[in-house]
Amino acid sequence: MAKFKGFNTQQTYQLLTELGYDGPARQDQMDAFVAATPSAGSMLGRYTEIAKQRIEGGPLSGIGMSDGGAVKKLLLESMALLKVTVIHL
């Protein structure tokens, strides 16, 4: 079964730029932004949970998203764009 390892630095940077981050792709500065911006931290947590459930085969229901083709397509396209890291055990 595949396990979600989390987002790498570049993936985190890409997600945070969509949430208003305009600094460099340095983990310490991104962590400081997340700590100082509760809404960005919350959204990053949701993105992480969605990716984890998707990679590990969990249902998408229960995370505040409707079941539907457009939402699933957008999530899959986002994951492909971010090149989400997957390991198989």
mmCIF file as gemmi writes it, N, C-alpha and C atoms, coordinates in Angstrom:
data_model
loop_
_atom_site.group_PDB
_atom_site.id
_atom_site.type_symbol
_atom_site.label_atom_id
_atom_site.label_alt_id
_atom_site.label_comp_id
_atom_site.label_asym_id
_atom_site.label_entity_id
_atom_site.label_seq_id
_atom_site.pdbx_PDB_ins_code
_atom_site.Cartn_x
_atom_site.Cartn_y
_atom_site.Cartn_z
_atom_site.occupancy
_atom_site.B_iso_or_equiv
_atom_site.pdbx_formal_charge
_atom_site.auth_seq_id
_atom_site.auth_asym_id
_atom_site.pdbx_PDB_model_num
ATOM 1 N N . MET Axp A 1 ? 0.834 -1.177 0 1 0 ? 1 A 1
ATOM 2 C CA . MET Axp A 1 ? 0 0 0 1 0 ? 1 A 1
ATOM 3 C C . MET Axp A 1 ? 0.883 1.246 0 1 0 ? 1 A 1
ATOM 4 N N . ALA Axp A 2 ? 0.497 2.232 -0.79 1 0 ? 2 A 1
ATOM 5 C CA . ALA Axp A 2 ? 1.265 3.477 -0.895 1 0 ? 2 A 1
ATOM 6 C C . ALA Axp A 2 ? 1.084 4.317 0.361 1 0 ? 2 A 1
ATOM 7 N N . LYS Axp A 3 ? 2.138 5.01 0.745 1 0 ? 3 A 1
ATOM 8 C CA . LYS Axp A 3 ? 2.105 5.916 1.894 1 0 ? 3 A 1
ATOM 9 C C . LYS Axp A 3 ? 2.504 7.308 1.433 1 0 ? 3 A 1
ATOM 10 N N . PHE Axp A 4 ? 1.809 8.306 1.928 1 0 ? 4 A 1
ATOM 11 C CA . PHE Axp A 4 ? 2.124 9.69 1.601 1 0 ? 4 A 1
ATOM 12 C C . PHE Axp A 4 ? 3.245 10.16 2.51 1 0 ? 4 A 1
ATOM 13 N N . LYS Axp A 5 ? 4.348 10.615 1.92 1 0 ? 5 A 1
ATOM 14 C CA . LYS Axp A 5 ? 5.514 11.053 2.683 1 0 ? 5 A 1
ATOM 15 C C . LYS Axp A 5 ? 5.485 12.539 3.011 1 0 ? 5 A 1
ATOM 16 N N . GLY Axp A 6 ? 4.521 13.241 2.497 1 0 ? 6 A 1
ATOM 17 C CA . GLY Axp A 6 ? 4.468 14.683 2.703 1 0 ? 6 A 1
ATOM 18 C C . GLY Axp A 6 ? 4.973 15.406 1.466 1 0 ? 6 A 1
ATOM 19 N N . PHE Axp A 7 ? 4.784 16.706 1.466 1 0 ? 7 A 1
ATOM 20 C CA . PHE Axp A 7 ? 5.227 17.514 0.338 1 0 ? 7 A 1
ATOM 21 C C . PHE Axp A 7 ? 6.701 17.869 0.505 1 0 ? 7 A 1
ATOM 22 N N . ASN Axp A 8 ? 7.427 17.858 -0.601 1 0 ? 8 A 1
ATOM 23 C CA . ASN Axp A 8 ? 8.824 18.301 -0.524 1 0 ? 8 A 1
ATOM 24 C C . ASN Axp A 8 ? 8.856 19.836 -0.532 1 0 ? 8 A 1
ATOM 25 N N . THR Axp A 9 ? 10.038 20.404 -0.423 1 0 ? 9 A 1
ATOM 26 C CA . THR Axp A 9 ? 10.171 21.861 -0.319 1 0 ? 9 A 1
ATOM 27 C C . THR Axp A 9 ? 9.57 22.58 -1.522 1 0 ? 9 A 1
ATOM 28 N N . GLN Axp A 10 ? 9.817 22.082 -2.717 1 0 ? 10 A 1
ATOM 29 C CA . GLN Axp A 10 ? 9.3 22.746 -3.919 1 0 ? 10 A 1
ATOM 30 C C . GLN Axp A 10 ? 7.78 22.659 -3.984 1 0 ? 10 A 1
ATOM 31 N N . GLN Axp A 11 ? 7.223 21.525 -3.596 1 0 ? 11 A 1
ATOM 32 C CA . GLN Axp A 11 ? 5.772 21.378 -3.589 1 0 ? 11 A 1
ATOM 33 C C . GLN Axp A 11 ? 5.14 22.315 -2.557 1 0 ? 11 A 1
ATOM 34 N N . THR Axp A 12 ? 5.742 22.39 -1.379 1 0 ? 12 A 1
ATOM 35 C CA . THR Axp A 12 ? 5.253 23.285 -0.336 1 0 ? 12 A 1
ATOM 36 C C . THR Axp A 12 ? 5.313 24.731 -0.822 1 0 ? 12 A 1
ATOM 37 N N . TYR Axp A 13 ? 6.409 25.086 -1.461 1 0 ? 13 A 1
ATOM 38 C CA . TYR Axp A 13 ? 6.569 26.439 -2.001 1 0 ? 13 A 1
ATOM 39 C C . TYR Axp A 13 ? 5.457 26.759 -3.007 1 0 ? 13 A 1
ATOM 40 N N . GLN Axp A 14 ? 5.188 25.826 -3.899 1 0 ? 14 A 1
ATOM 41 C CA . GLN Axp A 14 ? 4.167 26.045 -4.912 1 0 ? 14 A 1
ATOM 42 C C . GLN Axp A 14 ? 2.791 26.229 -4.27 1 0 ? 14 A 1
ATOM 43 N N . LEU Axp A 15 ? 2.476 25.411 -3.285 1 0 ? 15 A 1
ATOM 44 C CA . LEU Axp A 15 ? 1.196 25.549 -2.598 1 0 ? 15 A 1
ATOM 45 C C . LEU Axp A 15 ? 1.115 26.881 -1.85 1 0 ? 15 A 1
ATOM 46 N N . LEU Axp A 16 ? 2.179 27.243 -1.154 1 0 ? 16 A 1
ATOM 47 C CA . LEU Axp A 16 ? 2.156 28.475 -0.364 1 0 ? 16 A 1
ATOM 48 C C . LEU Axp A 16 ? 2.098 29.733 -1.22 1 0 ? 16 A 1
ATOM 49 N N . THR Axp A 17 ? 2.683 29.698 -2.421 1 0 ? 17 A 1
ATOM 50 C CA . THR Axp A 17 ? 2.585 30.874 -3.283 1 0 ? 17 A 1
ATOM 51 C C . THR Axp A 17 ? 1.135 31.125 -3.68 1 0 ? 17 A 1
ATOM 52 N N . GLU Axp A 18 ? 0.337 30.073 -3.754 1 0 ? 18 A 1
ATOM 53 C CA . GLU Axp A 18 ? -1.09 30.231 -4.04 1 0 ? 18 A 1
ATOM 54 C C . GLU Axp A 18 ? -1.829 30.802 -2.832 1 0 ? 18 A 1
ATOM 55 N N . LEU Axp A 19 ? -1.204 30.729 -1.663 1 0 ? 19 A 1
ATOM 56 C CA . LEU Axp A 19 ? -1.829 31.212 -0.433 1 0 ? 19 A 1
ATOM 57 C C . LEU Axp A 19 ? -1.255 32.546 0.027 1 0 ? 19 A 1
ATOM 58 N N . GLY Axp A 20 ? -0.473 33.212 -0.836 1 0 ? 20 A 1
ATOM 59 C CA . GLY Axp A 20 ? 0.019 34.54 -0.527 1 0 ? 20 A 1
ATOM 60 C C . GLY Axp A 20 ? 1.484 34.641 -0.161 1 0 ? 20 A 1
ATOM 61 N N . TYR Axp A 21 ? 2.192 33.535 -0.095 1 0 ? 21 A 1
ATOM 62 C CA . TYR Axp A 21 ? 3.62 33.573 0.243 1 0 ? 21 A 1
ATOM 63 C C . TYR Axp A 21 ? 4.397 34.115 -0.948 1 0 ? 21 A 1
ATOM 64 N N . ASP Axp A 22 ? 5.314 35.077 -0.702 1 0 ? 22 A 1
ATOM 65 C CA . ASP Axp A 22 ? 6.102 35.633 -1.797 1 0 ? 22 A 1
ATOM 66 C C . ASP Axp A 22 ? 7.604 35.601 -1.51 1 0 ? 22 A 1
ATOM 67 N N . GLY Axp A 23 ? 7.996 34.792 -0.545 1 0 ? 23 A 1
ATOM 68 C CA . GLY Axp A 23 ? 9.411 34.67 -0.207 1 0 ? 23 A 1
ATOM 69 C C . GLY Axp A 23 ? 10.094 33.577 -1.008 1 0 ? 23 A 1
ATOM 70 N N . PRO Axp A 24 ? 11.34 33.28 -0.657 1 0 ? 24 A 1
ATOM 71 C CA . PRO Axp A 24 ? 12.096 32.24 -1.356 1 0 ? 24 A 1
ATOM 72 C C . PRO Axp A 24 ? 11.644 30.839 -0.932 1 0 ? 24 A 1
ATOM 73 N N . ALA Axp A 25 ? 12.062 29.85 -1.685 1 0 ? 25 A 1
ATOM 74 C CA . ALA Axp A 25 ? 11.707 28.451 -1.417 1 0 ? 25 A 1
ATOM 75 C C . ALA Axp A 25 ? 12.647 27.859 -0.368 1 0 ? 25 A 1
ATOM 76 N N . ARG Axp A 26 ? 12.702 28.512 0.788 1 0 ? 26 A 1
ATOM 77 C CA . ARG Axp A 26 ? 13.521 28.039 1.907 1 0 ? 26 A 1
ATOM 78 C C . ARG Axp A 26 ? 12.592 27.555 3.001 1 0 ? 26 A 1
ATOM 79 N N . GLN Axp A 27 ? 12.831 26.333 3.472 1 0 ? 27 A 1
ATOM 80 C CA . GLN Axp A 27 ? 11.927 25.709 4.424 1 0 ? 27 A 1
ATOM 81 C C . GLN Axp A 27 ? 11.725 26.532 5.69 1 0 ? 27 A 1
ATOM 82 N N . ASP Axp A 28 ? 12.804 27.114 6.221 1 0 ? 28 A 1
ATOM 83 C CA . ASP Axp A 28 ? 12.673 27.886 7.458 1 0 ? 28 A 1
ATOM 84 C C . ASP Axp A 28 ? 11.781 29.114 7.278 1 0 ? 28 A 1
ATOM 85 N N . GLN Axp A 29 ? 11.882 29.773 6.144 1 0 ? 29 A 1
ATOM 86 C CA . GLN Axp A 29 ? 11.05 30.953 5.89 1 0 ? 29 A 1
ATOM 87 C C . GLN Axp A 29 ? 9.603 30.562 5.594 1 0 ? 29 A 1
ATOM 88 N N . MET Axp A 30 ? 9.422 29.44 4.907 1 0 ? 30 A 1
ATOM 89 C CA . MET Axp A 30 ? 8.059 28.968 4.652 1 0 ? 30 A 1
ATOM 90 C C . MET Axp A 30 ? 7.395 28.555 5.962 1 0 ? 30 A 1
ATOM 91 N N . ASP Axp A 31 ? 8.149 27.894 6.856 1 0 ? 31 A 1
ATOM 92 C CA . ASP Axp A 31 ? 7.612 27.518 8.164 1 0 ? 31 A 1
ATOM 93 C C . ASP Axp A 31 ? 7.205 28.755 8.96 1 0 ? 31 A 1
ATOM 94 N N . ALA Axp A 32 ? 8.012 29.81 8.9 1 0 ? 32 A 1
ATOM 95 C CA . ALA Axp A 32 ? 7.694 31.051 9.602 1 0 ? 32 A 1
ATOM 96 C C . ALA Axp A 32 ? 6.416 31.679 9.032 1 0 ? 32 A 1
ATOM 97 N N . PHE Axp A 33 ? 6.252 31.638 7.716 1 0 ? 33 A 1
ATOM 98 C CA . PHE Axp A 33 ? 5.037 32.166 7.08 1 0 ? 33 A 1
ATOM 99 C C . PHE Axp A 33 ? 3.808 31.403 7.544 1 0 ? 33 A 1
ATOM 100 N N . VAL Axp A 34 ? 3.911 30.075 7.559 1 0 ? 34 A 1
ATOM 101 C CA . VAL Axp A 34 ? 2.784 29.242 7.994 1 0 ? 34 A 1
ATOM 102 C C . VAL Axp A 34 ? 2.445 29.54 9.456 1 0 ? 34 A 1
ATOM 103 N N . ALA Axp A 35 ? 3.47 29.692 10.297 1 0 ? 35 A 1
ATOM 104 C CA . ALA Axp A 35 ? 3.24 29.99 11.711 1 0 ? 35 A 1
ATOM 105 C C . ALA Axp A 35 ? 2.596 31.36 11.905 1 0 ? 35 A 1
ATOM 106 N N . ALA Axp A 36 ? 2.935 32.303 11.052 1 0 ? 36 A 1
ATOM 107 C CA . ALA Axp A 36 ? 2.417 33.668 11.174 1 0 ? 36 A 1
ATOM 108 C C . ALA Axp A 36 ? 1.095 33.885 10.45 1 0 ? 36 A 1
ATOM 109 N N . THR Axp A 37 ? 0.705 32.934 9.614 1 0 ? 37 A 1
ATOM 110 C CA . THR Axp A 37 ? -0.511 33.083 8.808 1 0 ? 37 A 1
ATOM 111 C C . THR Axp A 37 ? -1.415 31.877 9.05 1 0 ? 37 A 1
ATOM 112 N N . PRO Axp A 38 ? -2.299 31.957 10.032 1 0 ? 38 A 1
ATOM 113 C CA . PRO Axp A 38 ? -3.142 30.809 10.375 1 0 ? 38 A 1
ATOM 114 C C . PRO Axp A 38 ? -3.954 30.255 9.201 1 0 ? 38 A 1
ATOM 115 N N . SER Axp A 39 ? -4.449 31.124 8.337 1 0 ? 39 A 1
ATOM 116 C CA . SER Axp A 39 ? -5.249 30.637 7.202 1 0 ? 39 A 1
ATOM 117 C C . SER Axp A 39 ? -4.398 29.804 6.249 1 0 ? 39 A 1
ATOM 118 N N . ALA Axp A 40 ? -3.154 30.209 6.035 1 0 ? 40 A 1
ATOM 119 C CA . ALA Axp A 40 ? -2.259 29.439 5.161 1 0 ? 40 A 1
ATOM 120 C C . ALA Axp A 40 ? -1.917 28.097 5.807 1 0 ? 40 A 1
ATOM 121 N N . GLY Axp A 41 ? -1.676 28.109 7.112 1 0 ? 41 A 1
ATOM 122 C CA . GLY Axp A 41 ? -1.391 26.863 7.823 1 0 ? 41 A 1
ATOM 123 C C . GLY Axp A 41 ? -2.555 25.9 7.766 1 0 ? 41 A 1
ATOM 124 N N . SER Axp A 42 ? -3.757 26.44 7.906 1 0 ? 42 A 1
ATOM 125 C CA . SER Axp A 42 ? -4.962 25.621 7.841 1 0 ? 42 A 1
ATOM 126 C C . SER Axp A 42 ? -5.134 24.998 6.456 1 0 ? 42 A 1
ATOM 127 N N . MET Axp A 43 ? -4.971 25.82 5.426 1 0 ? 43 A 1
ATOM 128 C CA . MET Axp A 43 ? -5.118 25.3 4.059 1 0 ? 43 A 1
ATOM 129 C C . MET Axp A 43 ? -4.032 24.285 3.725 1 0 ? 43 A 1
ATOM 130 N N . LEU Axp A 44 ? -2.809 24.538 4.152 1 0 ? 44 A 1
ATOM 131 C CA . LEU Axp A 44 ? -1.732 23.587 3.896 1 0 ? 44 A 1
ATOM 132 C C . LEU Axp A 44 ? -2.036 22.263 4.593 1 0 ? 44 A 1
ATOM 133 N N . GLY Axp A 45 ? -2.588 22.33 5.8 1 0 ? 45 A 1
ATOM 134 C CA . GLY Axp A 45 ? -3 21.113 6.499 1 0 ? 45 A 1
ATOM 135 C C . GLY Axp A 45 ? -4.082 20.366 5.749 1 0 ? 45 A 1
ATOM 136 N N . ARG Axp A 46 ? -5.038 21.106 5.193 1 0 ? 46 A 1
ATOM 137 C CA . ARG Axp A 46 ? -6.1 20.455 4.394 1 0 ? 46 A 1
ATOM 138 C C . ARG Axp A 46 ? -5.522 19.815 3.141 1 0 ? 46 A 1
ATOM 139 N N . TYR Axp A 47 ? -4.614 20.528 2.458 1 0 ? 47 A 1
ATOM 140 C CA . TYR Axp A 47 ? -3.986 19.955 1.263 1 0 ? 47 A 1
ATOM 141 C C . TYR Axp A 47 ? -3.234 18.675 1.61 1 0 ? 47 A 1
ATOM 142 N N . THR Axp A 48 ? -2.55 18.689 2.739 1 0 ? 48 A 1
ATOM 143 C CA . THR Axp A 48 ? -1.797 17.509 3.17 1 0 ? 48 A 1
ATOM 144 C C . THR Axp A 48 ? -2.74 16.343 3.445 1 0 ? 48 A 1
ATOM 145 N N . GLU Axp A 49 ? -3.834 16.619 4.141 1 0 ? 49 A 1
ATOM 146 C CA . GLU Axp A 49 ? -4.799 15.563 4.461 1 0 ? 49 A 1
ATOM 147 C C . GLU Axp A 49 ? -5.458 15.014 3.202 1 0 ? 49 A 1
ATOM 148 N N . ILE Axp A 50 ? -5.798 15.879 2.279 1 0 ? 50 A 1
ATOM 149 C CA . ILE Axp A 50 ? -6.404 15.438 1.014 1 0 ? 50 A 1
ATOM 150 C C . ILE Axp A 50 ? -5.427 14.559 0.241 1 0 ? 50 A 1
ATOM 151 N N . ALA Axp A 51 ? -4.187 14.997 0.128 1 0 ? 51 A 1
ATOM 152 C CA . ALA Axp A 51 ? -3.179 14.211 -0.596 1 0 ? 51 A 1
ATOM 153 C C . ALA Axp A 51 ? -2.956 12.873 0.086 1 0 ? 51 A 1
ATOM 154 N N . LYS Axp A 52 ? -2.886 12.865 1.412 1 0 ? 52 A 1
ATOM 155 C CA . LYS Axp A 52 ? -2.68 11.622 2.165 1 0 ? 52 A 1
ATOM 156 C C . LYS Axp A 52 ? -3.825 10.652 1.915 1 0 ? 52 A 1
ATOM 157 N N . GLN Axp A 53 ? -5.057 11.145 2.024 1 0 ? 53 A 1
ATOM 158 C CA . GLN Axp A 53 ? -6.202 10.268 1.785 1 0 ? 53 A 1
ATOM 159 C C . GLN Axp A 53 ? -6.231 9.77 0.353 1 0 ? 53 A 1
ATOM 160 N N . ARG Axp A 54 ? -5.884 10.62 -0.573 1 0 ? 54 A 1
ATOM 161 C CA . ARG Axp A 54 ? -5.909 10.227 -1.992 1 0 ? 54 A 1
ATOM 162 C C . ARG Axp A 54 ? -4.843 9.186 -2.287 1 0 ? 54 A 1
ATOM 163 N N . ILE Axp A 55 ? -3.638 9.393 -1.791 1 0 ? 55 A 1
ATOM 164 C CA . ILE Axp A 55 ? -2.537 8.46 -2.047 1 0 ? 55 A 1
ATOM 165 C C . ILE Axp A 55 ? -2.778 7.132 -1.356 1 0 ? 55 A 1
ATOM 166 N N . GLU Axp A 56 ? -3.291 7.177 -0.129 1 0 ? 56 A 1
ATOM 167 C CA . GLU Axp A 56 ? -3.467 5.964 0.654 1 0 ? 56 A 1
ATOM 168 C C . GLU Axp A 56 ? -4.803 5.285 0.393 1 0 ? 56 A 1
ATOM 169 N N . GLY Axp A 57 ? -5.558 5.801 -0.57 1 0 ? 57 A 1
ATOM 170 C CA . GLY Axp A 57 ? -6.78 5.124 -0.994 1 0 ? 57 A 1
ATOM 171 C C . GLY Axp A 57 ? -7.998 5.414 -0.141 1 0 ? 57 A 1
ATOM 172 N N . GLY Axp A 58 ? -7.92 6.389 0.727 1 0 ? 58 A 1
ATOM 173 C CA . GLY Axp A 58 ? -9.06 6.737 1.569 1 0 ? 58 A 1
ATOM 174 C C . GLY Axp A 58 ? -10.11 7.483 0.762 1 0 ? 58 A 1
ATOM 175 N N . PRO Axp A 59 ? -11.318 7.515 1.294 1 0 ? 59 A 1
ATOM 176 C CA . PRO Axp A 59 ? -12.385 8.235 0.598 1 0 ? 59 A 1
ATOM 177 C C . PRO Axp A 59 ? -12.182 9.74 0.709 1 0 ? 59 A 1
ATOM 178 N N . LEU Axp A 60 ? -12.643 10.451 -0.293 1 0 ? 60 A 1
ATOM 179 C CA . LEU Axp A 60 ? -12.555 11.903 -0.258 1 0 ? 60 A 1
ATOM 180 C C . LEU Axp A 60 ? -13.701 12.51 0.526 1 0 ? 60 A 1
ATOM 181 N N . SER Axp A 61 ? -14.731 11.725 0.784 1 0 ? 61 A 1
ATOM 182 C CA . SER Axp A 61 ? -15.839 12.272 1.559 1 0 ? 61 A 1
ATOM 183 C C . SER Axp A 61 ? -15.394 12.484 3.002 1 0 ? 61 A 1
ATOM 184 N N . GLY Axp A 62 ? -16.026 13.42 3.663 1 0 ? 62 A 1
ATOM 185 C CA . GLY Axp A 62 ? -15.685 13.701 5.046 1 0 ? 62 A 1
ATOM 186 C C . GLY Axp A 62 ? -14.627 14.772 5.206 1 0 ? 62 A 1
ATOM 187 N N . ILE Axp A 63 ? -14.101 15.302 4.089 1 0 ? 63 A 1
ATOM 188 C CA . ILE Axp A 63 ? -13.112 16.36 4.192 1 0 ? 63 A 1
ATOM 189 C C . ILE Axp A 63 ? -13.642 17.66 3.594 1 0 ? 63 A 1
ATOM 190 N N . GLY Axp A 64 ? -14.973 17.745 3.507 1 0 ? 64 A 1
ATOM 191 C CA . GLY Axp A 64 ? -15.584 18.987 3.069 1 0 ? 64 A 1
ATOM 192 C C . GLY Axp A 64 ? -15.622 19.169 1.566 1 0 ? 64 A 1
ATOM 193 N N . MET Axp A 65 ? -15.486 18.097 0.825 1 0 ? 65 A 1
ATOM 194 C CA . MET Axp A 65 ? -15.539 18.197 -0.628 1 0 ? 65 A 1
ATOM 195 C C . MET Axp A 65 ? -16.692 17.348 -1.131 1 0 ? 65 A 1
ATOM 196 N N . SER Axp A 66 ? -17.355 17.825 -2.148 1 0 ? 66 A 1
ATOM 197 C CA . SER Axp A 66 ? -18.429 17.049 -2.732 1 0 ? 66 A 1
ATOM 198 C C . SER Axp A 66 ? -17.851 15.983 -3.633 1 0 ? 66 A 1
ATOM 199 N N . ASP Axp A 67 ? -18.583 14.889 -3.756 1 0 ? 67 A 1
ATOM 200 C CA . ASP Axp A 67 ? -18.174 13.822 -4.642 1 0 ? 67 A 1
ATOM 201 C C . ASP Axp A 67 ? -18.539 14.256 -6.058 1 0 ? 67 A 1
ATOM 202 N N . GLY Axp A 68 ? -17.56 14.312 -6.92 1 0 ? 68 A 1
ATOM 203 C CA . GLY Axp A 68 ? -17.862 14.744 -8.276 1 0 ? 68 A 1
ATOM 204 C C . GLY Axp A 68 ? -16.649 14.729 -9.161 1 0 ? 68 A 1
ATOM 205 N N . GLY Axp A 69 ? -16.887 14.64 -10.445 1 0 ? 69 A 1
ATOM 206 C CA . GLY Axp A 69 ? -15.814 14.537 -11.416 1 0 ? 69 A 1
ATOM 207 C C . GLY Axp A 69 ? -14.917 15.76 -11.468 1 0 ? 69 A 1
ATOM 208 N N . ALA Axp A 70 ? -15.485 16.961 -11.403 1 0 ? 70 A 1
ATOM 209 C CA . ALA Axp A 70 ? -14.674 18.171 -11.521 1 0 ? 70 A 1
ATOM 210 C C . ALA Axp A 70 ? -13.709 18.304 -10.354 1 0 ? 70 A 1
ATOM 211 N N . VAL Axp A 71 ? -14.164 18.004 -9.15 1 0 ? 71 A 1
ATOM 212 C CA . VAL Axp A 71 ? -13.309 18.12 -7.977 1 0 ? 71 A 1
ATOM 213 C C . VAL Axp A 71 ? -12.197 17.079 -8.035 1 0 ? 71 A 1
ATOM 214 N N . LYS Axp A 72 ? -12.554 15.846 -8.349 1 0 ? 72 A 1
ATOM 215 C CA . LYS Axp A 72 ? -11.554 14.787 -8.441 1 0 ? 72 A 1
ATOM 216 C C . LYS Axp A 72 ? -10.551 15.081 -9.552 1 0 ? 72 A 1
ATOM 217 N N . LYS Axp A 73 ? -11.03 15.569 -10.675 1 0 ? 73 A 1
ATOM 218 C CA . LYS Axp A 73 ? -10.142 15.896 -11.783 1 0 ? 73 A 1
ATOM 219 C C . LYS Axp A 73 ? -9.168 16.988 -11.374 1 0 ? 73 A 1
ATOM 220 N N . LEU Axp A 74 ? -9.648 18.023 -10.69 1 0 ? 74 A 1
ATOM 221 C CA . LEU Axp A 74 ? -8.792 19.114 -10.237 1 0 ? 74 A 1
ATOM 222 C C . LEU Axp A 74 ? -7.739 18.602 -9.261 1 0 ? 74 A 1
ATOM 223 N N . LEU Axp A 75 ? -8.135 17.738 -8.321 1 0 ? 75 A 1
ATOM 224 C CA . LEU Axp A 75 ? -7.191 17.184 -7.356 1 0 ? 75 A 1
ATOM 225 C C . LEU Axp A 75 ? -6.131 16.352 -8.069 1 0 ? 75 A 1
ATOM 226 N N . LEU Axp A 76 ? -6.543 15.519 -8.992 1 0 ? 76 A 1
ATOM 227 C CA . LEU Axp A 76 ? -5.581 14.691 -9.723 1 0 ? 76 A 1
ATOM 228 C C . LEU Axp A 76 ? -4.637 15.543 -10.557 1 0 ? 76 A 1
ATOM 229 N N . GLU Axp A 77 ? -5.163 16.578 -11.192 1 0 ? 77 A 1
ATOM 230 C CA . GLU Axp A 77 ? -4.31 17.475 -11.972 1 0 ? 77 A 1
ATOM 231 C C . GLU Axp A 77 ? -3.327 18.207 -11.065 1 0 ? 77 A 1
ATOM 232 N N . SER Axp A 78 ? -3.79 18.64 -9.893 1 0 ? 78 A 1
ATOM 233 C CA . SER Axp A 78 ? -2.913 19.318 -8.937 1 0 ? 78 A 1
ATOM 234 C C . SER Axp A 78 ? -1.815 18.393 -8.46 1 0 ? 78 A 1
ATOM 235 N N . MET Axp A 79 ? -2.177 17.155 -8.168 1 0 ? 79 A 1
ATOM 236 C CA . MET Axp A 79 ? -1.183 16.183 -7.705 1 0 ? 79 A 1
ATOM 237 C C . MET Axp A 79 ? -0.163 15.889 -8.802 1 0 ? 79 A 1
ATOM 238 N N . ALA Axp A 80 ? -0.624 15.8 -10.039 1 0 ? 80 A 1
ATOM 239 C CA . ALA Axp A 80 ? 0.293 15.557 -11.146 1 0 ? 80 A 1
ATOM 240 C C . ALA Axp A 80 ? 1.217 16.754 -11.342 1 0 ? 80 A 1
ATOM 241 N N . LEU Axp A 81 ? 0.675 17.956 -11.219 1 0 ? 81 A 1
ATOM 242 C CA . LEU Axp A 81 ? 1.467 19.176 -11.349 1 0 ? 81 A 1
ATOM 243 C C . LEU Axp A 81 ? 2.531 19.243 -10.262 1 0 ? 81 A 1
ATOM 244 N N . LEU Axp A 82 ? 2.161 18.839 -9.049 1 0 ? 82 A 1
ATOM 245 C CA . LEU Axp A 82 ? 3.097 18.88 -7.926 1 0 ? 82 A 1
ATOM 246 C C . LEU Axp A 82 ? 4.031 17.675 -7.88 1 0 ? 82 A 1
ATOM 247 N N . LYS Axp A 83 ? 3.754 16.676 -8.714 1 0 ? 83 A 1
ATOM 248 C CA . LYS Axp A 83 ? 4.547 15.444 -8.729 1 0 ? 83 A 1
ATOM 249 C C . LYS Axp A 83 ? 4.649 14.869 -7.313 1 0 ? 83 A 1
ATOM 250 N N . VAL Axp A 84 ? 3.496 14.599 -6.72 1 0 ? 84 A 1
ATOM 251 C CA . VAL Axp A 84 ? 3.413 14.112 -5.341 1 0 ? 84 A 1
ATOM 252 C C . VAL Axp A 84 ? 4.223 12.833 -5.205 1 0 ? 84 A 1
ATOM 253 N N . THR Axp A 85 ? 5.021 12.775 -4.154 1 0 ? 85 A 1
ATOM 254 C CA . THR Axp A 85 ? 5.885 11.64 -3.886 1 0 ? 85 A 1
ATOM 255 C C . THR Axp A 85 ? 5.102 10.51 -3.235 1 0 ? 85 A 1
ATOM 256 N N . VAL Axp A 86 ? 5.229 9.3 -3.788 1 0 ? 86 A 1
ATOM 257 C CA . VAL Axp A 86 ? 4.548 8.134 -3.275 1 0 ? 86 A 1
ATOM 258 C C . VAL Axp A 86 ? 5.564 7.033 -3.058 1 0 ? 86 A 1
ATOM 259 N N . ILE Axp A 87 ? 5.455 6.334 -1.927 1 0 ? 87 A 1
ATOM 260 C CA . ILE Axp A 87 ? 6.293 5.154 -1.729 1 0 ? 87 A 1
ATOM 261 C C . ILE Axp A 87 ? 5.362 3.964 -1.602 1 0 ? 87 A 1
ATOM 262 N N . HIS Axp A 88 ? 5.785 2.832 -2.091 1 0 ? 88 A 1
ATOM 263 C CA . HIS Axp A 88 ? 5.016 1.597 -1.99 1 0 ? 88 A 1
ATOM 264 C C . HIS Axp A 88 ? 5.695 0.693 -0.995 1 0 ? 88 A 1
ATOM 265 N N . LEU Axp A 89 ? 4.911 0.169 -0.073 1 0 ? 89 A 1
ATOM 266 C CA . LEU Axp A 89 ? 5.464 -0.742 0.928 1 0 ? 89 A 1
ATOM 267 C C . LEU Axp A 89 ? 5.186 -2.169 0.549 1 0 ? 89 A 1
